[in-house]
Amino acid sequence: MSSRGPAVPRSPSLDRLPEYPLGDLPARRAAVEARGIRVLNLGPGDADLLPPPRVVERLREVVLESRYSRYGFQRGLPEFREEAAGWMERRFGVVADPYEELHPLIGSKEGLAHLLLGCLGPGDVAILPDPGFHSYEGAVIMAGAEPHLVRLSPENGYRLDPEALPGGVVDRARILLLNYPNNPTAASVELDYFQRIVEFCREKGIGLIHDHAYSEIAFDGYRPPSVLQVPGAEEVAVELHSLSKTYNMTGWRLGWAVGNRRFIRNLVEVKSLVDTGPPLAIQAAGLEALRSPEAWMRENVELFRRRRDVGVQAFRDAGFRLQVPRATIYLWVAVPGGWSSAEFCRRALNEVGVVLLPGSSFGAGGEGYFRAALTVDEPELQEAAERLAGLEPAS
Ligand SMILES: Cc1ncc(COP(=O)(O)O)c(C=O)c1O
C-alpha cells in the first residue's frame, strides 16, 4: 500500500458541500410506494406537462438529419442563438449580440456552475441568498471560493438588501447572485429593485448574476423584469434563462446566458474543456419553443394560475398559513408549530405519502417553511392538502 493514502482521491471541497436534498428522494419515495401508498409528488419543480407540440414535432424531424447528430461545440446552432437574442429583444427590449453576449447552456444549473468556476477563485466571496436554489452554494464551493449567505426574510418580501451587507464582505465580494421570481420563496420584484442592485454592483465593482429561471411563470398581470433592462446593467450583469419551466422542458436541458461579454467569455473558456454544448437537435427543437404562439404561453401560465388558486385555497382550508404567490410554480408554506421543516416533510412523505421540500434544505434561512410545487393537477393538490391536515400534531 502506498503511504500517500487511498488510490482514489477526493477533493476536499466535497466535504464542504451542502447536502443535495433531492438525491435520496426517489429511494425514499419508492419505499413509501412499496407500502401501497399512492405518493403525491409536490417536491421537485418538474411539472407533469408536455412541451409545445411543435417542439416535439421538430425534434422528430431533426433527429433524422445527420447535421444535428454532430458535435455542437460551443458555437452550437447559430439559429438558436439568433432566436434567443430575438426573444430577449421581444420580451424585454434587451439587445444582445447573439455570439458575444449570449451563450447556449445545458440548462441554467449547468451554466451557473461553470460560470462561477470561470469567475471565482480562492479568497473570493460570492454573496448568495438564504434560502436559495440548492446549486448556488455548492457551485461557489467547487470554484474554491467562499459563499456569504444573506438571510432573506418575509418582512422585507425576501429581497436581499445590499446596503445591509457588512463592509468586509462587500470588499471581498466578486459576485452577487440573485433570483427573482424566487425559488423557493416565490418572491418577486419590480425593476426599481434591480436598479438599486445594479447601482450597488457598479459602485462596488461586483459582478451580478441573475438567475431568471421563472421569468415567464407569473400571474395577475405581473411581468417579471430582466436585470438587463436597467441602463448600464450590461457593464456588470449576466442573466441565466432556461426553457425548463417556461416550456415544460425540464428534461430537455436547454437555456442560455446573456449579458456582459466578459462573463460570457469566462463561461466559454470553462465549457470548451468540459462539454460540447446542448445537443444540436435539442437546440433546433428548442428554438421552436421560443417561437411558441402567444395562445400556448397564455394557456400554460393559466394552468399554473389555476393550480396556484386551488393550491392556496386547499392549503388554507387545511389550516396552513401562506401568501398568494404572483410568480413561480411554488407555494411557500409556514410549517405548523412544533415541527422543524425537515421533520414535517419527512413525516409528510412517510405517513401520508406527500412529497414536499423542507425550507431548511434551501439554507438555514428557509427554516419554518416548506415548499409545495404546483407540479400535479388540481385534484391532487387538493388531496395533498387534505392528507397533510391529517398528520398528527408534533408532540
Ligand atoms: C432558481 C432556479 N435556477 C435554476 C434551476 C435549474 O434550471 P435548469 O433546468 O435550467 O437547469 C432551477 C430549477 O428548479 C431553479 O429553481
PDBQT file of the ligand as one rigid body, heavy atoms in Angstrom, charges set to zero:
ROOT
HETATM    1  C1  LIG A 401     -33.870  29.144  -9.364  1.00  0.00    +0.000 C 
HETATM    2  C2  LIG A 401     -33.527  28.032 -10.284  1.00  0.00    +0.000 A 
HETATM    3  N1  LIG A 401     -32.473  28.142 -11.080  1.00  0.00    +0.000 NA
HETATM    4  C3  LIG A 401     -32.119  27.153 -11.921  1.00  0.00    +0.000 A 
HETATM    5  C4  LIG A 401     -32.831  25.992 -11.973  1.00  0.00    +0.000 A 
HETATM    6  C5  LIG A 401     -32.363  24.905 -12.891  1.00  0.00    +0.000 C 
HETATM    7  O1  LIG A 401     -32.957  25.061 -14.122  1.00  0.00    +0.000 OA
HETATM    8  P1  LIG A 401     -32.467  24.272 -15.384  1.00  0.00    +0.000 P 
HETATM    9  O2  LIG A 401     -33.425  23.181 -15.611  1.00  0.00    +0.000 OA
HETATM   10  O3  LIG A 401     -32.473  25.317 -16.480  1.00  0.00    +0.000 OA
HETATM   11  O4  LIG A 401     -31.082  23.787 -15.140  1.00  0.00    +0.000 OA
HETATM   12  C6  LIG A 401     -33.939  25.817 -11.163  1.00  0.00    +0.000 A 
HETATM   13  C7  LIG A 401     -34.683  24.549 -11.178  1.00  0.00    +0.000 C 
HETATM   14  O5  LIG A 401     -35.510  24.263 -10.361  1.00  0.00    +0.000 OA
HETATM   15  C8  LIG A 401     -34.285  26.864 -10.284  1.00  0.00    +0.000 A 
HETATM   16  O6  LIG A 401     -35.325  26.754  -9.457  1.00  0.00    +0.000 OA
ENDROOT
TORSDOF 0
